[in-house]
Protein backbone atom coordinates (compact mmCIF):
# COMPACT_ATOMS: atom_id res chain seq x y z
CA UNK A 1 0.00 0.00 0.00
CA UNK A 2 1.33 3.45 -0.86
CA UNK A 3 0.71 6.87 0.71
CA UNK A 4 -2.04 7.78 -1.77
CA UNK A 5 -4.15 4.74 -0.96
CA UNK A 6 -3.43 4.99 2.76
CA UNK A 7 -4.66 8.61 2.83
CA UNK A 8 -7.84 7.66 0.97
CA UNK A 9 -8.37 4.74 3.39
CA UNK A 10 -7.84 6.98 6.41
CA UNK A 11 -10.12 9.74 5.09
CA UNK A 12 -12.90 7.33 4.16
CA UNK A 13 -12.72 5.58 7.51
CA UNK A 14 -12.83 8.86 9.43
CA UNK A 15 -15.82 10.10 7.42
CA UNK A 16 -17.78 6.88 7.94
CA UNK A 17 -16.97 6.75 11.66
CA UNK A 18 -17.98 10.39 12.14
CA UNK A 19 -21.28 9.87 10.30
CA UNK A 20 -22.10 6.84 12.46
CA UNK A 21 -21.22 8.81 15.59
CA UNK A 22 -23.32 11.76 14.39
CA UNK A 23 -26.34 9.50 13.94
CA UNK A 24 -25.92 7.59 17.20
CA UNK A 25 -24.27 10.05 19.62
CA UNK A 26 -24.30 13.71 18.61
CA UNK A 27 -24.51 15.70 15.40
CA UNK A 28 -21.41 17.59 16.54
CA UNK A 29 -19.37 14.68 15.15
CA UNK A 30 -20.08 16.09 11.69
CA UNK A 31 -17.34 18.62 12.42
CA UNK A 32 -14.88 15.76 11.93
CA UNK A 33 -16.38 15.08 8.49
CA UNK A 34 -15.99 18.76 7.60
CA UNK A 35 -12.38 18.74 8.81
CA UNK A 36 -11.54 15.69 6.69
CA UNK A 37 -13.22 17.25 3.66
CA UNK A 38 -11.32 20.52 4.13
CA UNK A 39 -8.02 18.63 4.36
CA UNK A 40 -8.82 16.67 1.20
CA UNK A 41 -9.65 19.91 -0.63
CA UNK A 42 -6.45 21.56 0.59
CA UNK A 43 -4.37 18.52 -0.42
CA UNK A 44 -5.88 18.47 -3.89
CA UNK A 45 -5.02 22.15 -4.42
CA UNK A 46 -1.52 22.18 -2.95
CA UNK A 47 -0.28 18.60 -3.23
CA UNK A 48 0.69 18.66 0.46
CA UNK A 49 -1.19 16.47 2.92
CA UNK A 50 -0.47 16.44 6.67
CA UNK A 51 -1.74 12.87 6.96
CA UNK A 52 0.73 11.79 4.27
CA UNK A 53 3.57 13.28 6.31
CA UNK A 54 2.52 11.28 9.36
CA UNK A 55 2.06 8.07 7.36
CA UNK A 56 5.48 8.52 5.75
CA UNK A 57 7.04 8.60 9.24
CA UNK A 58 5.40 5.23 9.93
CA UNK A 59 7.15 3.79 6.89
CA UNK A 60 4.35 3.76 4.31
CA UNK A 61 5.78 3.78 0.78
CA UNK A 62 5.59 6.99 -1.24
CA UNK A 63 2.94 7.45 -3.90
CA UNK A 64 2.82 9.60 -7.00
CA UNK A 65 0.10 12.08 -5.98
CA UNK A 66 1.13 13.33 -2.55
CA UNK A 67 4.45 14.77 -1.43
C-alpha positions, 0 to 999 in steps of 0.5 A: 500500500502506498501513501495515496491509498493509505490517505484515501483509506484513512479519510474514508474511515474517518468520514464513515466513523464520524457519520455513524457517531453523528447518527448515534451520539451527537450531530457535533461529530459532523465537524470531523467530516468537515475537517476531513473534507477541508483537508482533502480539498487543501491537499488536492489544491496544494499537493501537500497532505499532513496525513501523508507526512505522518504516514510517511514517518510510519514507513508507508511507501511513497505514492505519485500524488502526494508529497 
